[in-house]
C-alpha cells in the first residue's frame, strides 16, 4: 500500500488546473453503451475509479482508443454480454460504485443486465432502492442471488412510466434516465437530481438523439427513441477538486489560482467557503483565492453559531463537508458541521483531534469545530485515509501542519484525484509518494 510523506507549514503559490469531473465521468462513460457509433469524450480524469470503469467497458467489448492523456474515443458496436458472468467482471464491478450505472444502458439497448453488489467509499449505507424501483417502473424484473450477492435484471420491453423518486439520487436519476431514453413511450421523472453533471448527461444524450425536456429541473420528461447516435462531449471541471483547492489555499494561507473555472457552475460552494471567512473571486476565466492571515467565521443574523450542512443539489455537496470542516479548524470562531446524508463521513475527525484540532464529535452526523485562528498550528502525525474525501481533507491538514505527516492507504485518494502529489509539488508543497 502506498503512502504520502508530507512536510507541512509551507506557503504555496501558483496556478493549478482542476481535472475533469469524476462524478460526471462515471455517468458519461456508461452512456457510451447506448449506441454502436463512436463517442468522443474529452477532459477525462486519469483516476483509479474512472480507469477501472474503462477496463470494465473494454471487457464488455467496447473498443477504446486513447487520443491524448484525457481524450478517448469509445465504440460499443459489438458487446459481449457473456462477459458479465466472468469472475473478472465480478471483481472489477465490485471495486467501484459507478458500475451500478451500467444497468440502465444495458437494459435500454440489450434488455438484460447483471450487477454484483457495487463497491465504493465506506461512508455508511448507500441504498440502491431508487435505481431499482425506477427501473422496475420501466418494466425491469430483478432477481437477487444471495450467494453471489448480485442482481440479474431482465427487461425485454422497456415502457415509459411516471415516477416520483424517493430521493433525488444522482446516480439513480442517471441510471433511470439512460434506460428511459430508449423506452417505448413517455417517461416523467419527478424529484430527479438536477446537479450540473446530470445536466451534462442530459445534453449529451440529446445530442445523441434522445428527447429530454426539463433539463436542470427536478422534473425530467423523456420521450423514448428507437436508437441513439455518436457524439463528442467535454466534461466540466471537477467541482469537488475545485473546492478542495479553495480549502487548501485557506489552510496554508496561500494565494492560488484555479484555472478555467466558472463560479456559476459551483452552486453553493463559494458561498459556504465565504461563510467561514475564505475569499473566493472570479478573475476572468479563473477562480482566485488570495492569501489571508486570518479568516473569520460568520454568525447568523441573531448572533447564533453558524451551521453548515449538506443537501442534494442545489444545496451544499456532501463531498466537501470534510474539506470545510478541516478549514474551520484554523478559522476564527466556531461552526457546527452537520453531515446529514451519510452517517460515517465524520469519523475521520479523531485524526484531526490528534493533530491538535478542537473538535467535539456530537454524534455520527454532527461535529462542532472551535477554530484556532492559526495561533496554534496543527502538528504532523501518522494516519490513514478512510475514503476519498476524508483522505484529501487530511492531506490538506497535513500540508498546513508543523512537522512531518504520513498518510497511508492513499489508494483511496488516487481513486478521485489525478496525480495529486505531482500537481501540489508545482505549488511548492513538500510531498513525497512512498
N, C-alpha and C positions, 0 to 999 in steps of 0.2 A: 504493500500500500504506500502511496506517495504522501509527502508532507511538504509544507511550506515552512521555511525558516525566515523570520522577519525581524529586522531591527527597526523599531518604531521611533516616533518622536521627530521625524524629519518633515520639513515643509516640502510640499510638492508644487509643481507648476507645469503649465503647458497645455497642450490640446490632446483630446482623446476622441476617437471615433467609435460610437457605440455599434455593436453588432446588430445583425438582423434579429427580429423578434422571435425568441424561442417559441412562445405560445402560439404565435401565428404560424410558424413553420410547421408545427405538428399537425395543424389543420390542413394547410395548403398542400403539404406532401401527400396526405391521404387522398385529397381530391383528384390527384393525377390518375387514380384508378377509374375515374368516371368516364374516361374517353380513351379510345385506341390511338388517338392522334398525339402529336408531340406537344408537350407543355414545357415552356422555358421558365425557370424560376431564378430570380436574381436576389442578391443580398441574403443568401442562405447562411446562417451561423454555423461555424465549424465547431460544434459542441457534441458531447457524447450522446445525449438523448436524440438529437437530430440525426447523427451518423448511424445510430442503431436503427432508427426508423427507415433510413435509406437502405440499410442492409436488409431489412425485412421486405421492402419493396422489391429489391433485386432478387431475393429468394422467391418471391411470388411470380417472377418472370418479367418484371418491369425493366426495360433497357434504360440504363442510366449513363449519361455522358457528362463528364465534368469539363466545363468550358474554362473556367477560372477557379480560383480558390473559393469563391462564393456564388458561382453561377452554374446551374445544371440544366440539362435537357432530359426529360423523362418521357418514355413512350410505353404505355401499358397495353400494347397490342395483343400479346399472347400471354395470358395469365395462367399459371399452373395452380389450380385450386387444390390439388393434392398436397401441395407443399405445407398447407396448414396442419396436416396430420404428422408432419415431420417433427421429431423431438427438437431439432434445431430451431424451428419456428416457435415452438412452445417456450424454449429457453429465452429467445430474443424478445418475444412478445411480453413475457412476464417481467422483463427488466425495465420497461418504460410504460408509464401510464398512457402516453399518447397512442399506444397501439389500439386502444378501445375505439378510436375514430376510424379504424379500417372497416368496421362493421357496416356503417351507412353506405359507403361507396360500393362495397362488395354486394350488399343486398340490392342496391339500385341497379347494378349492371349485370349481376350473375344470379341473383335470387337466393344466395346462400352465404353464410359466414360462420366463422369459428373464432372464439375468443377465450384464451386462457386468462385466468384472473390477472389483470394488469398490475404492473409494479408502480414505482414512483416514490416520492418522499413519504417518510413515516411521520406524518403530521396530524394523525388522527383519522377517524373513519371518513372515507370519501365514497359516498354512495354512487352506485351506477343506476339506481332506480329510474332517474329522469331519462337516461338513454333508453332503457328497456321499455318503459311504459310508452314513450313516444313512438318507438319503432313498432311496438305491438299495435298501436292505434293505426299504423300504416299497413298492418296485416302480417307482421313478422311473428313467428312462433319460436319460443325459446325452450331449449332443453338443457338443464344443468346437470353436469356429470360430477357428482360429489367426490369420486375417487381422483379424477384428473383436475378437479377444481377449474372446470372450463365450461363454456357455453357453446352449444351448437344452435345455429339460427337458420330458419328457412323462411323464405318469403318469395315464392314464385311469381306472385302478382301483388305488387305494392299498390295501394289505393289511397288517394288523398283523404284527409280527415281533418276535423277541427280538434285542437288540443290546447289545454291550459296546463303549462308546465308547473310542477310542484315547486320548483326552484329555478332561478334564472341561471342555470348551469351553462358555462361557456362551451365546454366540450360536449355536453348533452345537446345543446342547441345546434352546434356544428354537425354532430352525427346525424341528428334527425333531419336537418336541412339537406345534407348531402344525399340522404335517402329520398326525401320528398321531391327533389328537383326532377327525378325520373319516375315518380309515382304517377299512376293514372288519375287525372282529375285535379282538384284543387285542395291545397292544404293551408290551414291557418295555424300559426304557432304563436300563442299568446303567452306573455311572461317570458319571452325569448331574451337571451342575453343580448346586449347591444354595444359591447365594447368595440374599440377600433379594429381589433383583429377579426371580429365577426363581420364588421363592415367590409374589411378587405376580402374575406372569403366570399361574401355575397357578390361583391363587384367582380371578382374573378369568375365566379360561376355564371354570372350574367354575360360576361364576355365570351364564355364557352357556349352560350346559347340557352342558359336557364332563364326562367321568368320569375324573378323575385321582386316583390314590392314591399315597401315599409322599411327599407334598409336604414339601419341606425336607430330604429324604434324598437319597442318591446312587442310589437305585433307584426310578424312577418307573414306575407301572403305569397304562396307559391303555386304556380300553375305548371303541372308536370309536362315534361317534354320527352320525346322518344329517344333522343340522342344528344350528346354534347360533343364539342369540338376542342381543338387545341387552342392555346393562348400563351401570352407572355405575362408574367406577374413579378412585381418588385415588392419585397417586404418592407414594412416600416422598421424604423429603429426600435430596439427593444426598450420599452418604457421602464422596465424593471432595472435594466442596466443603467439607464439614464438617471433614475432615482438613486441608485447605488453610488454613482459618481458624484451626485449632488451631496449625498451624505458624507462621502469620502472627503470632499473639499472642506466641508464644515468641521469635521472631526480633526483634520490635520491643519486647520486654519490656513488653507491654501487657496490660491487662485487657479481655477481650472476652467477651460473652455471645452464644452461638449459639442462636437461638430454635427452639423446637418440635422438639427432637431427643432421642431416647431412646438412651442409650449402648448399650442391649441390641441395637439394630439395627446397631451399628457393628462387631461382631465383635472382631477383634484390634486394631483401630485405636487405641483409648485405651491399651491395654497397651503397644503399641510406642512410643507417644509417652512414656509413663511411664518406659520403659527408658532413654530419653535425657534424663530429668530433668524432663519437662514435666508440670505438674499439670493434670489434667482431672477436673472434678467435675460430677456431676449435681445440678442445683438445680431442683426441681420438674419442669417440662416442658422445661427448657433445659439446655444444657451451658455451663459457666463455666470459662474459663481465666484464672487470676489472674496478675498481673504478678510476675515474679521477676527478681532481679538476676543470678542465675546458675542454670543447670540442669546437673546432674552426670550424666554417662553411667554407667550401671551396668556392672559387670563380671559375668562368670559366677561361680558359687559357688567355683570353684577359682582365681579371680583372673585368668583369661584374658580377652582383649579381647572385648567384646560384638560379636556378629554379628547383623545384621538382614537377613533375606531374604524374598522374596516367594513366594507359593504360591497355588494355587486356593483358593477359599473352603472351609473357614473359616480358611485361612491369611491372611497379610497381603497386601492387594491390591497388585499391581504399579503401579497408577496413583498410589500415594502414595510410592513409593520415592524419587522425585526430591525430594519435599517433605521427607521425613525426612532425606535427605542434606544438603539446604540447612540445615535446623535444626541438624544436628550440627556444622556449621562454626563455630557460635558457642557450642556447649556446652563443658563442662569434661570432658575425657577424649577417648578415641579409640574409633572404631567401624568395623567392616568392613561395608560395604553390598554385598550380593550380589543382583544383579538376574538371576535365573535364567531368567525366562520370555521375555525379549526381548533381542536382542543389541546393540541400538543406543540403548538408553534412557539410557545413562550418558555419551554423547558430548557432552552439554552442559556437563560439568564443567570444560572448558577455559575457559569464560566465568567460572565461579566462581573459578578459579585466577587469572585476570586481575584479578578483584575483590579478590584478596588471601587467598582461602581456601587452607588447607593440605590438599590432597587428592592422593593417589597413585592414579592410574588403573592398576590392576594388569593389566587386560585388558578386553574389551568388557562383561564381566559383573560385575566386582568393582572397588570403589574403597575405599581406606582414608582415613578422614577424621580429621584431628587438630584437635580443637576449639580455638578461640581464646578461649573464655570471655569474649567481649565486651571483652577487653582490647585487641584490635586490630581495630577495626570494618572491615567491607568498604568498598571505595570504589566510587563510581559509575563506570560505563563505558557505552560504546555497544555494543549486542549485538542479536542477532536470535533470535526464538522458533522453535525447530526443530519442536516439536509442542505439543499442548495442555498436557500435564502439566509438561514441562520449561519451557514458557513461563510458567506460573504460579509454578513454583519460582524462576525468575529474577526474576519480579515481586516475590515475597516477599523475595528477596535484595536487590533494589534499594530496597525500602521500608525496609530495615534499614541500608542503606549510607550512608556520608557523601558528600554532594555529589549531583550530577545524574547520572541514568542515562537512556539512551534505549533502548527495546526496540522493535525493528522486527518486521514480519511478525506483528502482533498479531491478524490474522485467525485464526491458529491458536488463540489464547486465546479469541477470541469463539466459536469452534466449540463450546466446552464450558462457558463461564462467562458468565452473563447479566448484562449491564451492569456488569461487574466494577469499572470505574473509578468509576462513579457511586456504587455501594454502598460502595466503600472511602473515598470522599470523606466520606461520612457518619460514618465512624470517625475522621476527621481526617487522612487521607492526602493528601499533595500529589502529585496525579497528574493529568496532562492528556493528552487524546487529540488527537493531531496528525493 
